[in-house]
Amino acid sequence: MIPFEQAMLLSAILFSIGAVGLFIRRNILVMMMCVELMLNAVNLAFVSASDHLDSAEGLMYVFFVITVAAAEAAVGLAIVVNLFRYRNTVQAEEINLLKG
């Protein structure tokens, strides 16, 4: 068994790595992986809190987060593939489709 404090610390570290990666990296695929890392850190926090409190509510939230992560990955990857076909790049600075 992992102690509650260590699981929450690991969750905070993983979330921080994801947030820093999201702000530093400019590749859209890497940015999507950082968002997935942040969502998995939240899942770890939900599971550890659920185990600590002897409640199943946290586990139910995990299923919702997994569903959102799957939808985000599918839609995001489809958008990235279309952007790559249109612009031949996946760098965030070089995509200016919304500029008027």
One Martini backbone bead per residue (centre of mass of N, CA, C, O) as a GRO file, in nm:
protein
  100
    1MET     BB    1   0.096   0.037   0.022
    2ILE     BB    2   0.028   0.365  -0.039
    3PRO     BB    3   0.047   0.648   0.088
    4PHE     BB    4  -0.143   0.926   0.066
    5GLU     BB    5   0.080   1.146   0.053
    6GLN     BB    6   0.246   1.013  -0.179
    7ALA     BB    7   0.022   1.008  -0.392
    8MET     BB    8  -0.028   1.317  -0.392
    9LEU     BB    9   0.260   1.396  -0.465
   10LEU     BB   10   0.271   1.246  -0.734
   11SER     BB   11   0.032   1.394  -0.856
   12ALA     BB   12   0.158   1.679  -0.840
   13ILE     BB   13   0.408   1.618  -1.011
   14LEU     BB   14   0.262   1.526  -1.269
   15PHE     BB   15   0.100   1.787  -1.308
   16SER     BB   16   0.346   1.977  -1.327
   17ILE     BB   17   0.477   1.848  -1.572
   18GLY     BB   18   0.235   1.894  -1.760
   19ALA     BB   19   0.218   2.204  -1.731
   20VAL     BB   20   0.503   2.273  -1.824
   21GLY     BB   21   0.485   2.127  -2.099
   22LEU     BB   22   0.247   2.296  -2.208
   23PHE     BB   23   0.409   2.580  -2.195
   24ILE     BB   24   0.683   2.500  -2.349
   25ARG     BB   25   0.571   2.348  -2.570
   26ARG     BB   26   0.495   2.349  -2.945
   27ASN     BB   27   0.392   2.072  -2.982
   28ILE     BB   28   0.086   1.936  -3.013
   29LEU     BB   29   0.140   1.642  -2.928
   30VAL     BB   30   0.284   1.712  -2.662
   31MET     BB   31   0.050   1.873  -2.543
   32MET     BB   32  -0.146   1.631  -2.534
   33MET     BB   33   0.031   1.459  -2.343
   34CYS     BB   34   0.020   1.662  -2.107
   35VAL     BB   35  -0.284   1.647  -2.064
   36GLU     BB   36  -0.288   1.343  -2.005
   37LEU     BB   37  -0.105   1.363  -1.757
   38MET     BB   38  -0.297   1.542  -1.594
   39LEU     BB   39  -0.538   1.345  -1.594
   40ASN     BB   40  -0.382   1.113  -1.450
   41ALA     BB   41  -0.325   1.272  -1.192
   42VAL     BB   42  -0.622   1.303  -1.115
   43ASN     BB   43  -0.681   1.003  -1.099
   44LEU     BB   44  -0.483   0.944  -0.869
   45ALA     BB   45  -0.623   1.130  -0.665
   46PHE     BB   46  -0.898   0.991  -0.666
   47VAL     BB   47  -0.802   0.708  -0.581
   48SER     BB   48  -0.657   0.789  -0.315
   49ALA     BB   49  -0.903   0.928  -0.185
   50SER     BB   50  -1.092   0.686  -0.198
   51ASP     BB   51  -0.914   0.502  -0.022
   52HIS     BB   52  -0.890   0.691   0.228
   53LEU     BB   53  -1.226   0.725   0.255
   54ASP     BB   54  -1.391   0.475   0.174
   55SER     BB   55  -1.482   0.544  -0.134
   56ALA     BB   56  -1.657   0.542  -0.465
   57GLU     BB   57  -1.661   0.831  -0.594
   58GLY     BB   58  -1.375   0.855  -0.718
   59LEU     BB   59  -1.414   0.618  -0.922
   60MET     BB   60  -1.639   0.754  -1.086
   61TYR     BB   61  -1.467   0.998  -1.181
   62VAL     BB   62  -1.261   0.836  -1.342
   63PHE     BB   63  -1.452   0.753  -1.572
   64PHE     BB   64  -1.502   1.042  -1.670
   65VAL     BB   65  -1.207   1.118  -1.729
   66ILE     BB   66  -1.153   0.892  -1.933
   67THR     BB   67  -1.368   0.984  -2.133
   68VAL     BB   68  -1.252   1.266  -2.186
   69ALA     BB   69  -0.971   1.169  -2.278
   70ALA     BB   70  -1.068   1.007  -2.523
   71ALA     BB   71  -1.209   1.239  -2.669
   72GLU     BB   72  -0.965   1.428  -2.682
   73ALA     BB   73  -0.783   1.238  -2.845
   74ALA     BB   74  -0.962   1.200  -3.093
   75VAL     BB   75  -1.015   1.498  -3.171
   76GLY     BB   76  -0.724   1.605  -3.158
   77LEU     BB   77  -0.602   1.411  -3.369
   78ALA     BB   78  -0.783   1.498  -3.602
   79ILE     BB   79  -0.691   1.793  -3.606
   80VAL     BB   80  -0.388   1.740  -3.647
   81VAL     BB   81  -0.409   1.589  -3.915
   82ASN     BB   82  -0.545   1.822  -4.071
   83LEU     BB   83  -0.321   2.032  -4.019
   84PHE     BB   84  -0.095   1.870  -4.154
   85ARG     BB   85  -0.225   1.860  -4.437
   86TYR     BB   86  -0.244   2.177  -4.467
   87ARG     BB   87   0.060   2.275  -4.325
   88ASN     BB   88   0.302   2.068  -4.256
   89THR     BB   89   0.247   2.100  -3.933
   90VAL     BB   90   0.281   2.089  -3.544
   91GLN     BB   91   0.330   2.382  -3.483
   92ALA     BB   92   0.189   2.638  -3.302
   93GLU     BB   93   0.318   2.899  -3.440
   94GLU     BB   94   0.237   2.807  -3.755
   95ILE     BB   95  -0.067   2.837  -3.663
   96ASN     BB   96  -0.309   3.078  -3.837
   97LEU     BB   97  -0.630   3.027  -3.886
   98LEU     BB   98  -0.768   3.259  -3.680
   99LYS     BB   99  -0.669   3.480  -3.843
  100GLY     BB  100  -0.806   3.787  -3.996
   0.00000   0.00000   0.00000
